[in-house]
């Protein structure tokens, strides 16, 4: 399920089957490394969207958690508030997708997946799809194991 009215209406009708929230972590910077940060955001956004498409009906793709690059320590508390709200509303699993290495050592309850950002804009459509699906397979093998343990 994606974050739009049509999908949320469907989510509300089938909440009991959807137990996983996906949150893309998107850094924001307008400084000298802007292109690098945009590449990270683009990669994470497309990867998260493709995950939702493949596992529609099991995942709820939430809006990206956007933060100022280099401010992870300040933003972690705000993200923990997101976790509390998500869990209070019945979603048992939280998945974070990021290309920002700073998040690897975070103290969040959810599962953190760090993937190096690849320059998707340099790839043709087939290569882009192959790269995204290769990364999705890695994430979903870990996630499937987690789902099986909690069912």
Secondary structure, 3 states (H helix, E strand, C coil): CCCCHHHHHHHHHCHHHCCEEEEEEEEECCCCCHHHHHHHHHHHHHHHHHHHHHCECCEEECCCEEEECCCHHHHHHHHHHHHHHHHHCCCCEEEEEECCHHHHHCCCCCEEEECCCCCHHHCCHHHHHHHHHHHHHHHHHHHHHHHHHHC
